[in-house]
């Protein structure tokens, strides 16, 4: 919710200082934004390379021989069904 400066002044002038602080706090609570990154689910694809077998991230194609629970390149969680 965004108030124009004129509306904000009109509302605040009718309040005591304590009420203004309460109102400001409530507005900050409403405007709180969750700073989160969506989880990407992926799986390791086993690939027979020319020299040796390796795993490839299904999300970004990163190659590794050390399967981990998260892709070290893109951060995908390796819990997806292959
Ligand atoms: Zn990846």
PDB file of the backbone (N, CA, C, O) and the ligand in Angstrom, with CONECT records:
HET     ZN  A 101       1
ATOM      1  N   UNK A   1       0.848  -1.185   0.000  1.00  0.00           N
ATOM      2  CA  UNK A   1       0.000   0.000   0.000  1.00  0.00           C
ATOM      3  C   UNK A   1       0.885   1.237   0.000  1.00  0.00           C
ATOM      4  O   UNK A   1       1.802   1.350   0.814  1.00  0.00           O
ATOM      5  N   UNK A   2       0.615   2.156  -0.904  1.00  0.00           N
ATOM      6  CA  UNK A   2       1.418   3.364  -0.960  1.00  0.00           C
ATOM      7  C   UNK A   2       0.497   4.575  -0.841  1.00  0.00           C
ATOM      8  O   UNK A   2      -0.456   4.730  -1.605  1.00  0.00           O
ATOM      9  N   UNK A   3       0.805   5.430   0.136  1.00  0.00           N
ATOM     10  CA  UNK A   3       0.021   6.648   0.344  1.00  0.00           C
ATOM     11  C   UNK A   3       0.733   7.810  -0.321  1.00  0.00           C
ATOM     12  O   UNK A   3       1.960   7.834  -0.422  1.00  0.00           O
ATOM     13  N   UNK A   4      -0.059   8.775  -0.772  1.00  0.00           N
ATOM     14  CA  UNK A   4       0.559   9.994  -1.276  1.00  0.00           C
ATOM     15  C   UNK A   4       1.024  10.795  -0.063  1.00  0.00           C
ATOM     16  O   UNK A   4       0.471  10.620   1.023  1.00  0.00           O
ATOM     17  N   UNK A   5       2.019  11.666  -0.209  1.00  0.00           N
ATOM     18  CA  UNK A   5       2.484  12.477   0.926  1.00  0.00           C
ATOM     19  C   UNK A   5       1.343  13.271   1.552  1.00  0.00           C
ATOM     20  O   UNK A   5       1.313  13.459   2.768  1.00  0.00           O
ATOM     21  N   UNK A   6       0.405  13.737   0.730  1.00  0.00           N
ATOM     22  CA  UNK A   6      -0.727  14.529   1.239  1.00  0.00           C
ATOM     23  C   UNK A   6      -1.610  13.673   2.144  1.00  0.00           C
ATOM     24  O   UNK A   6      -2.002  14.114   3.225  1.00  0.00           O
ATOM     25  N   UNK A   7      -1.927  12.444   1.705  1.00  0.00           N
ATOM     26  CA  UNK A   7      -2.754  11.550   2.519  1.00  0.00           C
ATOM     27  C   UNK A   7      -2.033  11.166   3.813  1.00  0.00           C
ATOM     28  O   UNK A   7      -2.645  11.128   4.880  1.00  0.00           O
ATOM     29  N   UNK A   8      -0.734  10.882   3.716  1.00  0.00           N
ATOM     30  CA  UNK A   8       0.042  10.494   4.893  1.00  0.00           C
ATOM     31  C   UNK A   8       0.036  11.617   5.923  1.00  0.00           C
ATOM     32  O   UNK A   8      -0.117  11.358   7.117  1.00  0.00           O
ATOM     33  N   UNK A   9       0.199  12.854   5.481  1.00  0.00           N
ATOM     34  CA  UNK A   9       0.212  14.003   6.394  1.00  0.00           C
ATOM     35  C   UNK A   9      -1.150  14.156   7.066  1.00  0.00           C
ATOM     36  O   UNK A   9      -1.231  14.411   8.268  1.00  0.00           O
ATOM     37  N   UNK A  10      -2.205  14.002   6.294  1.00  0.00           N
ATOM     38  CA  UNK A  10      -3.564  14.137   6.830  1.00  0.00           C
ATOM     39  C   UNK A  10      -3.824  13.077   7.905  1.00  0.00           C
ATOM     40  O   UNK A  10      -4.423  13.371   8.940  1.00  0.00           O
ATOM     41  N   UNK A  11      -3.381  11.868   7.662  1.00  0.00           N
ATOM     42  CA  UNK A  11      -3.592  10.780   8.630  1.00  0.00           C
ATOM     43  C   UNK A  11      -2.750  11.020   9.886  1.00  0.00           C
ATOM     44  O   UNK A  11      -3.244  10.880  11.005  1.00  0.00           O
ATOM     45  N   UNK A  12      -1.478  11.381   9.697  1.00  0.00           N
ATOM     46  CA  UNK A  12      -0.569  11.531  10.840  1.00  0.00           C
ATOM     47  C   UNK A  12      -0.936  12.718  11.728  1.00  0.00           C
ATOM     48  O   UNK A  12      -0.713  12.662  12.938  1.00  0.00           O
ATOM     49  N   UNK A  13      -1.487  13.780  11.166  1.00  0.00           N
ATOM     50  CA  UNK A  13      -1.839  14.959  11.968  1.00  0.00           C
ATOM     51  C   UNK A  13      -2.955  14.661  12.960  1.00  0.00           C
ATOM     52  O   UNK A  13      -3.071  15.341  13.979  1.00  0.00           O
ATOM     53  N   UNK A  14      -3.765  13.671  12.681  1.00  0.00           N
ATOM     54  CA  UNK A  14      -4.863  13.327  13.579  1.00  0.00           C
ATOM     55  C   UNK A  14      -4.457  12.354  14.674  1.00  0.00           C
ATOM     56  O   UNK A  14      -5.310  11.923  15.449  1.00  0.00           O
ATOM     57  N   UNK A  15      -3.185  11.997  14.761  1.00  0.00           N
ATOM     58  CA  UNK A  15      -2.738  10.988  15.721  1.00  0.00           C
ATOM     59  C   UNK A  15      -1.785  11.564  16.758  1.00  0.00           C
ATOM     60  O   UNK A  15      -1.131  12.578  16.516  1.00  0.00           O
ATOM     61  N   UNK A  16      -1.708  10.901  17.932  1.00  0.00           N
ATOM     62  CA  UNK A  16      -0.712  11.270  18.943  1.00  0.00           C
ATOM     63  C   UNK A  16       0.633  10.725  18.468  1.00  0.00           C
ATOM     64  O   UNK A  16       0.672   9.878  17.576  1.00  0.00           O
ATOM     65  N   UNK A  17       1.754  11.208  19.062  1.00  0.00           N
ATOM     66  CA  UNK A  17       3.071  10.669  18.653  1.00  0.00           C
ATOM     67  C   UNK A  17       3.153   9.151  18.819  1.00  0.00           C
ATOM     68  O   UNK A  17       3.726   8.469  17.969  1.00  0.00           O
ATOM     69  N   UNK A  18       2.587   8.618  19.899  1.00  0.00           N
ATOM     70  CA  UNK A  18       2.613   7.164  20.115  1.00  0.00           C
ATOM     71  C   UNK A  18       1.864   6.423  19.024  1.00  0.00           C
ATOM     72  O   UNK A  18       2.311   5.384  18.539  1.00  0.00           O
ATOM     73  N   UNK A  19       0.712   6.974  18.644  1.00  0.00           N
ATOM     74  CA  UNK A  19      -0.074   6.345  17.578  1.00  0.00           C
ATOM     75  C   UNK A  19       0.671   6.408  16.244  1.00  0.00           C
ATOM     76  O   UNK A  19       0.593   5.486  15.432  1.00  0.00           O
ATOM     77  N   UNK A  20       1.394   7.512  16.033  1.00  0.00           N
ATOM     78  CA  UNK A  20       2.164   7.625  14.776  1.00  0.00           C
ATOM     79  C   UNK A  20       3.237   6.546  14.703  1.00  0.00           C
ATOM     80  O   UNK A  20       3.457   5.926  13.662  1.00  0.00           O
ATOM     81  N   UNK A  21       3.903   6.339  15.854  1.00  0.00           N
ATOM     82  CA  UNK A  21       4.955   5.312  15.875  1.00  0.00           C
ATOM     83  C   UNK A  21       4.336   3.938  15.615  1.00  0.00           C
ATOM     84  O   UNK A  21       4.863   3.154  14.826  1.00  0.00           O
ATOM     85  N   UNK A  22       3.215   3.652  16.283  1.00  0.00           N
ATOM     86  CA  UNK A  22       2.548   2.358  16.063  1.00  0.00           C
ATOM     87  C   UNK A  22       2.192   2.174  14.589  1.00  0.00           C
ATOM     88  O   UNK A  22       2.381   1.101  14.017  1.00  0.00           O
ATOM     89  N   UNK A  23       1.678   3.237  13.994  1.00  0.00           N
ATOM     90  CA  UNK A  23       1.273   3.166  12.593  1.00  0.00           C
ATOM     91  C   UNK A  23       2.488   2.921  11.692  1.00  0.00           C
ATOM     92  O   UNK A  23       2.432   2.140  10.741  1.00  0.00           O
ATOM     93  N   UNK A  24       3.587   3.612  12.019  1.00  0.00           N
ATOM     94  CA  UNK A  24       4.804   3.434  11.213  1.00  0.00           C
ATOM     95  C   UNK A  24       5.315   2.002  11.326  1.00  0.00           C
ATOM     96  O   UNK A  24       5.729   1.403  10.333  1.00  0.00           O
ATOM     97  N   UNK A  25       5.283   1.452  12.552  1.00  0.00           N
ATOM     98  CA  UNK A  25       5.754   0.077  12.752  1.00  0.00           C
ATOM     99  C   UNK A  25       4.868  -0.889  11.973  1.00  0.00           C
ATOM    100  O   UNK A  25       5.365  -1.804  11.316  1.00  0.00           O
ATOM    101  N   UNK A  26       3.552  -0.682  12.050  1.00  0.00           N
ATOM    102  CA  UNK A  26       2.637  -1.574  11.319  1.00  0.00           C
ATOM    103  C   UNK A  26       2.918  -1.521   9.813  1.00  0.00           C
ATOM    104  O   UNK A  26       2.889  -2.543   9.126  1.00  0.00           O
ATOM    105  N   UNK A  27       3.187  -0.315   9.319  1.00  0.00           N
ATOM    106  CA  UNK A  27       3.459  -0.197   7.890  1.00  0.00           C
ATOM    107  C   UNK A  27       4.746  -0.943   7.520  1.00  0.00           C
ATOM    108  O   UNK A  27       4.810  -1.597   6.479  1.00  0.00           O
ATOM    109  N   UNK A  28       5.772  -0.843   8.378  1.00  0.00           N
ATOM    110  CA  UNK A  28       7.021  -1.557   8.104  1.00  0.00           C
ATOM    111  C   UNK A  28       6.778  -3.061   8.106  1.00  0.00           C
ATOM    112  O   UNK A  28       7.349  -3.784   7.290  1.00  0.00           O
ATOM    113  N   UNK A  29       5.935  -3.532   9.018  1.00  0.00           N
ATOM    114  CA  UNK A  29       5.648  -4.969   9.072  1.00  0.00           C
ATOM    115  C   UNK A  29       4.955  -5.425   7.799  1.00  0.00           C
ATOM    116  O   UNK A  29       5.241  -6.508   7.288  1.00  0.00           O
ATOM    117  N   UNK A  30       4.046  -4.605   7.285  1.00  0.00           N
ATOM    118  CA  UNK A  30       3.326  -4.950   6.055  1.00  0.00           C
ATOM    119  C   UNK A  30       4.290  -4.997   4.882  1.00  0.00           C
ATOM    120  O   UNK A  30       4.139  -5.821   3.980  1.00  0.00           O
ATOM    121  N   UNK A  31       5.294  -4.100   4.894  1.00  0.00           N
ATOM    122  CA  UNK A  31       6.204  -3.996   3.757  1.00  0.00           C
ATOM    123  C   UNK A  31       7.369  -4.969   3.817  1.00  0.00           C
ATOM    124  O   UNK A  31       8.196  -4.992   2.905  1.00  0.00           O
ATOM    125  N   UNK A  32       7.456  -5.785   4.884  1.00  0.00           N
ATOM    126  CA  UNK A  32       8.558  -6.733   4.996  1.00  0.00           C
ATOM    127  C   UNK A  32       8.509  -7.709   3.821  1.00  0.00           C
ATOM    128  O   UNK A  32       7.474  -8.310   3.537  1.00  0.00           O
ATOM    129  N   UNK A  33       9.625  -7.848   3.161  1.00  0.00           N
ATOM    130  CA  UNK A  33       9.711  -8.715   1.987  1.00  0.00           C
ATOM    131  C   UNK A  33      10.586  -9.910   2.336  1.00  0.00           C
ATOM    132  O   UNK A  33      11.638  -9.757   2.956  1.00  0.00           O
ATOM    133  N   UNK A  34      10.156 -11.083   1.942  1.00  0.00           N
ATOM    134  CA  UNK A  34      10.956 -12.281   2.183  1.00  0.00           C
ATOM    135  C   UNK A  34      12.049 -12.344   1.121  1.00  0.00           C
ATOM    136  O   UNK A  34      11.769 -12.347  -0.078  1.00  0.00           O
ATOM    137  N   UNK A  35      13.288 -12.394   1.576  1.00  0.00           N
ATOM    138  CA  UNK A  35      14.420 -12.456   0.663  1.00  0.00           C
ATOM    139  C   UNK A  35      14.821 -13.922   0.522  1.00  0.00           C
ATOM    140  O   UNK A  35      15.657 -14.418   1.277  1.00  0.00           O
ATOM    141  N   UNK A  36      14.228 -14.603  -0.437  1.00  0.00           N
ATOM    142  CA  UNK A  36      14.479 -16.033  -0.583  1.00  0.00           C
ATOM    143  C   UNK A  36      14.648 -16.391  -2.049  1.00  0.00           C
ATOM    144  O   UNK A  36      14.090 -15.750  -2.939  1.00  0.00           O
ATOM    145  N   UNK A  37      15.425 -17.421  -2.271  1.00  0.00           N
ATOM    146  CA  UNK A  37      15.664 -17.909  -3.629  1.00  0.00           C
ATOM    147  C   UNK A  37      14.877 -19.196  -3.809  1.00  0.00           C
ATOM    148  O   UNK A  37      14.934 -20.066  -2.940  1.00  0.00           O
ATOM    149  N   UNK A  38      14.136 -19.351  -4.918  1.00  0.00           N
ATOM    150  CA  UNK A  38      13.398 -20.596  -5.120  1.00  0.00           C
ATOM    151  C   UNK A  38      14.355 -21.777  -5.246  1.00  0.00           C
ATOM    152  O   UNK A  38      15.433 -21.650  -5.826  1.00  0.00           O
ATOM    153  N   UNK A  39      13.959 -22.923  -4.703  1.00  0.00           N
ATOM    154  CA  UNK A  39      14.800 -24.117  -4.755  1.00  0.00           C
ATOM    155  C   UNK A  39      14.650 -24.779  -6.120  1.00  0.00           C
ATOM    156  O   UNK A  39      13.536 -24.993  -6.597  1.00  0.00           O
ATOM    157  N   UNK A  40      15.777 -25.100  -6.740  1.00  0.00           N
ATOM    158  CA  UNK A  40      15.767 -25.830  -8.011  1.00  0.00           C
ATOM    159  C   UNK A  40      16.032 -27.298  -7.681  1.00  0.00           C
ATOM    160  O   UNK A  40      17.012 -27.627  -7.011  1.00  0.00           O
ATOM    161  N   UNK A  41      15.144 -28.178  -8.160  1.00  0.00           N
ATOM    162  CA  UNK A  41      15.313 -29.615  -7.930  1.00  0.00           C
ATOM    163  C   UNK A  41      15.890 -30.237  -9.206  1.00  0.00           C
ATOM    164  O   UNK A  41      15.423 -29.965 -10.312  1.00  0.00           O
ATOM    165  N   UNK A  42      16.894 -31.062  -9.030  1.00  0.00           N
ATOM    166  CA  UNK A  42      17.555 -31.681 -10.187  1.00  0.00           C
ATOM    167  C   UNK A  42      18.038 -33.075  -9.780  1.00  0.00           C
ATOM    168  O   UNK A  42      17.775 -33.534  -8.669  1.00  0.00           O
ATOM    169  N   UNK A  43      18.742 -33.736 -10.686  1.00  0.00           N
ATOM    170  CA  UNK A  43      19.328 -35.044 -10.382  1.00  0.00           C
ATOM    171  C   UNK A  43      20.625 -35.201 -11.174  1.00  0.00           C
ATOM    172  O   UNK A  43      20.856 -34.508 -12.165  1.00  0.00           O
ATOM    173  N   UNK A  44      21.460 -36.124 -10.715  1.00  0.00           N
ATOM    174  CA  UNK A  44      22.705 -36.401 -11.429  1.00  0.00           C
ATOM    175  C   UNK A  44      22.424 -37.392 -12.552  1.00  0.00           C
ATOM    176  O   UNK A  44      21.754 -38.403 -12.344  1.00  0.00           O
ATOM    177  N   UNK A  45      22.931 -37.101 -13.723  1.00  0.00           N
ATOM    178  CA  UNK A  45      22.817 -38.002 -14.873  1.00  0.00           C
ATOM    179  C   UNK A  45      24.184 -38.664 -15.041  1.00  0.00           C
ATOM    180  O   UNK A  45      25.195 -37.982 -15.213  1.00  0.00           O
ATOM    181  N   UNK A  46      24.207 -40.004 -14.989  1.00  0.00           N
ATOM    182  CA  UNK A  46      25.482 -40.695 -15.146  1.00  0.00           C
ATOM    183  C   UNK A  46      25.844 -40.735 -16.629  1.00  0.00           C
ATOM    184  O   UNK A  46      25.050 -41.186 -17.455  1.00  0.00           O
ATOM    185  N   UNK A  47      27.029 -40.269 -16.957  1.00  0.00           N
ATOM    186  CA  UNK A  47      27.461 -40.180 -18.354  1.00  0.00           C
ATOM    187  C   UNK A  47      28.739 -41.007 -18.526  1.00  0.00           C
ATOM    188  O   UNK A  47      29.680 -40.883 -17.742  1.00  0.00           O
ATOM    189  N   UNK A  48      28.758 -41.860 -19.571  1.00  0.00           N
ATOM    190  CA  UNK A  48      29.970 -42.606 -19.898  1.00  0.00           C
ATOM    191  C   UNK A  48      30.822 -41.749 -20.810  1.00  0.00           C
ATOM    192  O   UNK A  48      30.549 -41.643 -22.006  1.00  0.00           O
ATOM    193  N   UNK A  49      31.845 -41.143 -20.256  1.00  0.00           N
ATOM    194  CA  UNK A  49      32.742 -40.297 -21.029  1.00  0.00           C
ATOM    195  C   UNK A  49      33.764 -41.123 -21.780  1.00  0.00           C
ATOM    196  O   UNK A  49      33.797 -42.345 -21.637  1.00  0.00           O
ATOM    197  N   UNK A  50      34.591 -40.481 -22.572  1.00  0.00           N
ATOM    198  CA  UNK A  50      35.616 -41.162 -23.368  1.00  0.00           C
ATOM    199  C   UNK A  50      36.638 -41.822 -22.450  1.00  0.00           C
ATOM    200  O   UNK A  50      37.067 -42.950 -22.691  1.00  0.00           O
ATOM    201  N   UNK A  51      37.020 -41.110 -21.399  1.00  0.00           N
ATOM    202  CA  UNK A  51      38.047 -41.623 -20.493  1.00  0.00           C
ATOM    203  C   UNK A  51      37.435 -42.279 -19.260  1.00  0.00           C
ATOM    204  O   UNK A  51      37.872 -43.348 -18.836  1.00  0.00           O
ATOM    205  N   UNK A  52      36.432 -41.638 -18.694  1.00  0.00           N
ATOM    206  CA  UNK A  52      35.845 -42.180 -17.463  1.00  0.00           C
ATOM    207  C   UNK A  52      34.386 -41.767 -17.327  1.00  0.00           C
ATOM    208  O   UNK A  52      33.894 -40.921 -18.074  1.00  0.00           O
ATOM    209  N   UNK A  53      33.706 -42.374 -16.368  1.00  0.00           N
ATOM    210  CA  UNK A  53      32.296 -42.060 -16.104  1.00  0.00           C
ATOM    211  C   UNK A  53      32.231 -40.834 -15.198  1.00  0.00           C
ATOM    212  O   UNK A  53      33.027 -40.687 -14.271  1.00  0.00           O
ATOM    213  N   UNK A  54      31.272 -39.959 -15.482  1.00  0.00           N
ATOM    214  CA  UNK A  54      31.079 -38.783 -14.631  1.00  0.00           C
ATOM    215  C   UNK A  54      29.589 -38.508 -14.485  1.00  0.00           C
ATOM    216  O   UNK A  54      28.768 -39.151 -15.139  1.00  0.00           O
ATOM    217  N   UNK A  55      29.247 -37.571 -13.643  1.00  0.00           N
ATOM    218  CA  UNK A  55      27.853 -37.197 -13.428  1.00  0.00           C
ATOM    219  C   UNK A  55      27.642 -35.789 -13.935  1.00  0.00           C
ATOM    220  O   UNK A  55      28.505 -34.918 -13.820  1.00  0.00           O
ATOM    221  N   UNK A  56      26.446 -35.594 -14.510  1.00  0.00           N
ATOM    222  CA  UNK A  56      26.106 -34.291 -15.073  1.00  0.00           C
ATOM    223  C   UNK A  56      24.850 -33.771 -14.377  1.00  0.00           C
ATOM    224  O   UNK A  56      23.874 -34.506 -14.229  1.00  0.00           O
ATOM    225  N   UNK A  57      24.871 -32.520 -13.953  1.00  0.00           N
ATOM    226  CA  UNK A  57      23.713 -31.900 -13.313  1.00  0.00           C
ATOM    227  C   UNK A  57      22.605 -31.743 -14.359  1.00  0.00           C
ATOM    228  O   UNK A  57      22.836 -31.193 -15.436  1.00  0.00           O
ATOM    229  N   UNK A  58      21.402 -32.229 -14.037  1.00  0.00           N
ATOM    230  CA  UNK A  58      20.296 -32.133 -15.001  1.00  0.00           C
ATOM    231  C   UNK A  58      19.800 -30.696 -15.149  1.00  0.00           C
ATOM    232  O   UNK A  58      19.079 -30.389 -16.098  1.00  0.00           O
ATOM    233  N   UNK A  59      20.170 -29.824 -14.239  1.00  0.00           N
ATOM    234  CA  UNK A  59      19.710 -28.427 -14.319  1.00  0.00           C
ATOM    235  C   UNK A  59      20.655 -27.557 -15.136  1.00  0.00           C
ATOM    236  O   UNK A  59      20.208 -26.758 -15.958  1.00  0.00           O
ATOM    237  N   UNK A  60      21.973 -27.707 -14.914  1.00  0.00           N
ATOM    238  CA  UNK A  60      22.899 -26.781 -15.574  1.00  0.00           C
ATOM    239  C   UNK A  60      23.952 -27.465 -16.428  1.00  0.00           C
ATOM    240  O   UNK A  60      24.665 -26.800 -17.181  1.00  0.00           O
ATOM    241  N   UNK A  61      24.062 -28.793 -16.323  1.00  0.00           N
ATOM    242  CA  UNK A  61      25.038 -29.512 -17.143  1.00  0.00           C
ATOM    243  C   UNK A  61      26.428 -29.577 -16.539  1.00  0.00           C
ATOM    244  O   UNK A  61      27.363 -30.032 -17.198  1.00  0.00           O
ATOM    245  N   UNK A  62      26.584 -29.133 -15.305  1.00  0.00           N
ATOM    246  CA  UNK A  62      27.897 -29.193 -14.634  1.00  0.00           C
ATOM    247  C   UNK A  62      28.364 -30.648 -14.525  1.00  0.00           C
ATOM    248  O   UNK A  62      27.571 -31.528 -14.190  1.00  0.00           O
ATOM    249  N   UNK A  63      29.640 -30.903 -14.804  1.00  0.00           N
ATOM    250  CA  UNK A  63      30.203 -32.243 -14.728  1.00  0.00           C
ATOM    251  C   UNK A  63      30.996 -32.405 -13.451  1.00  0.00           C
ATOM    252  O   UNK A  63      31.719 -31.503 -13.027  1.00  0.00           O
ATOM    253  N   UNK A  64      30.847 -33.577 -12.840  1.00  0.00           N
ATOM    254  CA  UNK A  64      31.634 -33.878 -11.645  1.00  0.00           C
ATOM    255  C   UNK A  64      31.772 -35.378 -11.504  1.00  0.00           C
ATOM    256  O   UNK A  64      30.993 -36.138 -12.080  1.00  0.00           O
ATOM    257  N   UNK A  65      32.748 -35.798 -10.751  1.00  0.00           N
ATOM    258  CA  UNK A  65      32.886 -37.217 -10.428  1.00  0.00           C
ATOM    259  C   UNK A  65      32.559 -37.440  -8.959  1.00  0.00           C
ATOM    260  O   UNK A  65      32.700 -38.543  -8.432  1.00  0.00           O
ATOM    261  N   UNK A  66      32.126 -36.384  -8.323  1.00  0.00           N
ATOM    262  CA  UNK A  66      31.863 -36.434  -6.891  1.00  0.00           C
ATOM    263  C   UNK A  66      30.418 -35.993  -6.650  1.00  0.00           C
ATOM    264  O   UNK A  66      30.163 -34.817  -6.391  1.00  0.00           O
ATOM    265  N   UNK A  67      29.470 -36.937  -6.736  1.00  0.00           N
ATOM    266  CA  UNK A  67      28.060 -36.604  -6.541  1.00  0.00           C
ATOM    267  C   UNK A  67      27.836 -36.035  -5.147  1.00  0.00           C
ATOM    268  O   UNK A  67      28.216 -36.636  -4.142  1.00  0.00           O
ATOM    269  N   UNK A  68      27.223 -34.888  -5.112  1.00  0.00           N
ATOM    270  CA  UNK A  68      26.897 -34.261  -3.839  1.00  0.00           C
ATOM    271  C   UNK A  68      25.394 -34.026  -3.796  1.00  0.00           C
ATOM    272  O   UNK A  68      24.694 -34.202  -4.793  1.00  0.00           O
ATOM    273  N   UNK A  69      24.905 -33.620  -2.612  1.00  0.00           N
ATOM    274  CA  UNK A  69      23.475 -33.379  -2.468  1.00  0.00           C
ATOM    275  C   UNK A  69      23.056 -32.092  -3.173  1.00  0.00           C
ATOM    276  O   UNK A  69      21.895 -31.945  -3.553  1.00  0.00           O
ATOM    277  N   UNK A  70      23.991 -31.162  -3.351  1.00  0.00           N
ATOM    278  CA  UNK A  70      23.723 -29.931  -4.087  1.00  0.00           C
ATOM    279  C   UNK A  70      24.723 -29.810  -5.226  1.00  0.00           C
ATOM    280  O   UNK A  70      25.881 -30.202  -5.082  1.00  0.00           O
ATOM    281  N   UNK A  71      24.284 -29.271  -6.354  1.00  0.00           N
ATOM    282  CA  UNK A  71      25.214 -28.997  -7.448  1.00  0.00           C
ATOM    283  C   UNK A  71      26.105 -27.837  -7.015  1.00  0.00           C
ATOM    284  O   UNK A  71      25.592 -26.782  -6.641  1.00  0.00           O
ATOM    285  N   UNK A  72      27.437 -28.006  -7.058  1.00  0.00           N
ATOM    286  CA  UNK A  72      28.322 -26.918  -6.623  1.00  0.00           C
ATOM    287  C   UNK A  72      28.303 -25.721  -7.575  1.00  0.00           C
ATOM    288  O   UNK A  72      28.729 -24.627  -7.206  1.00  0.00           O
ATOM    289  N   UNK A  73      27.813 -25.926  -8.793  1.00  0.00           N
ATOM    290  CA  UNK A  73      27.796 -24.817  -9.759  1.00  0.00           C
ATOM    291  C   UNK A  73      26.510 -23.987  -9.674  1.00  0.00           C
ATOM    292  O   UNK A  73      26.569 -22.766  -9.533  1.00  0.00           O
ATOM    293  N   UNK A  74      25.329 -24.659  -9.761  1.00  0.00           N
ATOM    294  CA  UNK A  74      24.074 -23.902  -9.813  1.00  0.00           C
ATOM    295  C   UNK A  74      23.283 -23.960  -8.505  1.00  0.00           C
ATOM    296  O   UNK A  74      22.308 -23.227  -8.338  1.00  0.00           O
ATOM    297  N   UNK A  75      23.693 -24.822  -7.582  1.00  0.00           N
ATOM    298  CA  UNK A  75      23.023 -24.894  -6.286  1.00  0.00           C
ATOM    299  C   UNK A  75      21.760 -25.733  -6.274  1.00  0.00           C
ATOM    300  O   UNK A  75      21.049 -25.758  -5.269  1.00  0.00           O
ATOM    301  N   UNK A  76      21.457 -26.437  -7.394  1.00  0.00           N
ATOM    302  CA  UNK A  76      20.251 -27.266  -7.443  1.00  0.00           C
ATOM    303  C   UNK A  76      20.331 -28.362  -6.386  1.00  0.00           C
ATOM    304  O   UNK A  76      21.401 -28.908  -6.112  1.00  0.00           O
ATOM    305  N   UNK A  77      19.185 -28.670  -5.803  1.00  0.00           N
ATOM    306  CA  UNK A  77      19.109 -29.746  -4.819  1.00  0.00           C
ATOM    307  C   UNK A  77      18.877 -31.045  -5.569  1.00  0.00           C
ATOM    308  O   UNK A  77      17.945 -31.151  -6.366  1.00  0.00           O
ATOM    309  N   UNK A  78      19.717 -32.024  -5.319  1.00  0.00           N
ATOM    310  CA  UNK A  78      19.677 -33.279  -6.080  1.00  0.00           C
ATOM    311  C   UNK A  78      18.716 -34.274  -5.459  1.00  0.00           C
ATOM    312  O   UNK A  78      19.123 -35.362  -5.051  1.00  0.00           O
ATOM    313  N   UNK A  79      17.439 -33.908  -5.383  1.00  0.00           N
ATOM    314  CA  UNK A  79      16.435 -34.790  -4.798  1.00  0.00           C
ATOM    315  C   UNK A  79      15.323 -35.118  -5.795  1.00  0.00           C
ATOM    316  O   UNK A  79      14.288 -35.674  -5.425  1.00  0.00           O
ATOM    317  N   UNK A  80      15.545 -34.773  -7.045  1.00  0.00           N
ATOM    318  CA  UNK A  80      14.531 -35.027  -8.081  1.00  0.00           C
ATOM    319  C   UNK A  80      14.618 -36.490  -8.530  1.00  0.00           C
ATOM    320  O   UNK A  80      15.706 -37.060  -8.616  1.00  0.00           O
ATOM    321  N   UNK A  81      13.457 -37.085  -8.815  1.00  0.00           N
ATOM    322  CA  UNK A  81      13.440 -38.449  -9.343  1.00  0.00           C
ATOM    323  C   UNK A  81      13.953 -38.427 -10.783  1.00  0.00           C
ATOM    324  O   UNK A  81      13.519 -37.605 -11.590  1.00  0.00           O
ATOM    325  N   UNK A  82      14.871 -39.326 -11.097  1.00  0.00           N
ATOM    326  CA  UNK A  82      15.441 -39.368 -12.457  1.00  0.00           C
ATOM    327  C   UNK A  82      14.460 -39.983 -13.432  1.00  0.00           C
ATOM    328  O   UNK A  82      14.762 -40.102 -14.619  1.00  0.00           O
TER     329      UNK A  82
HETATM  330 ZN    ZN A 101      23.819 -27.605 -11.585  1.00  0.00          ZN
END
